[in-house]
Amino acid sequence: MMGEAALAVNVETFVLATSANDPAAATCDHLLVGEAKDARALAELATLVDVVTFDHELIDLDQIAALEALGVAVRPSSSALHYAVDKAYQRRRFREAGIPVPRFVVVSSSSDATLQGFLDDLEEEPVIKAPRGGYDGRGVLFPSSRTETLTMIDQLATAGDVLVEERLALQSEVSQLLARGVDGSLAIYPLVTTEQASGMCVEVVYPARVTNELARRGEELAEQIASLVEAVGILAIEFFVTGGDLVVNEIALRPHNSGHWTIEGASTSQFANHLLAVSAQTLGEATPLYANAVMVNVVGADQPGSLEGARATPDVVVHDYGKAWRPNRKLGHVTSVGDDPATVHVRAWQGALAYGTSTEEA
């Protein structure tokens, strides 16, 4: 989708992908096959481009810092990416800055001296996270007993430190996106509500189902975080709504699933604004074009669905990622926009269900 947006913003794209069959290969101008953590592939990419940017966090920060030391323009920087790559680092820095995060400790094993008192102070068992490498629910565990908590901590600790967090009573989940330019200029998208199933985002709804006060709070926190992190490009912040306030769940420094609705629903898509930002161009407006928008992720059901059936659904736009079908694999997304929220919601789900999303996930 970044490749699809590139021509309109005057950007030529070179993609480092693991395979020539990667979906990005269909829309980029030039393809380099290699792994994201292959130093030689990264070095070759750096010789071909003016700016290096990212569409995921599964990278080696030391390798990215080494590119910067050679004078390569990396946007966002390795220091900014640290906040997204390492959740333990992010939690510590956010807490120091007064940004709301769940109560947490970082431990190296179940026998860590800080752990027992922390667990005893909780009303229920915590959430246990691998600080690095997790996404779409991977690396996140929900124990139901103290024995399970200790066992799961030791399981994750074989790969490094473990983030242990208070389990919050959630009213909902929301996401705040903004684009930040190299000069610090901002284009702030409106807050959206997200629905999750099995750790994966299922649905995104604009406008967010929150008060105007909370919507303003999302913007304020996003600006604070963008300044602290020194983001360049898209910054996406997933918030928990709990106790009438917002608490940070995760952040991403790249175009984000919760912003896919902006392709049809905003004056400048998140993909276009990311490219404008990292290429040091003037940001586009982030103004919504419609009163309502709903984006539904298409996830492979038990049997393949019908792409043609989805495209035949009235008043929806289907984005097919070109991936081979398999159960529980994200295959694409469907967006509907319009004036009536109920109609928009039904249309988006009709298109998604025709394509593959199971009713269980819905």
Buried (B, 14 or more C-beta within 10 A) or exposed (E): BBBBBBEBBEBEBBBBBEEEEBBBBEBBEEBBBBEBEBBEBBBBBBEEBEBBBBBEBEBBBEBBBBBBEEEBBBBBBBBBBBBBBBBBBBBBBBBEEEBBBBBBBBBEBBEBEEBEEBBEEBEEBBBBBBBBBBBBBEBBBBBEEEEBBBBBBBBBBEEEBBBBBBBBEEBBBBBBBBBBBBEEEBBBBBBBBBBBBEEBBBBBBBBBBBEEEBBEBBBEBBBBBBEBBEBBBBBBBBBBBBEEBBBBBBBBBBBBBBBBBBBBBBBBBBBBBBBBBBBBBEBBEBEBEBBBBBBBBBBBBEEBBEBEBBBEBEEBBBBBBEBEBEEEEBBBBBBBBBEEBEBBBEBBBBBBBBBBBBEEBB
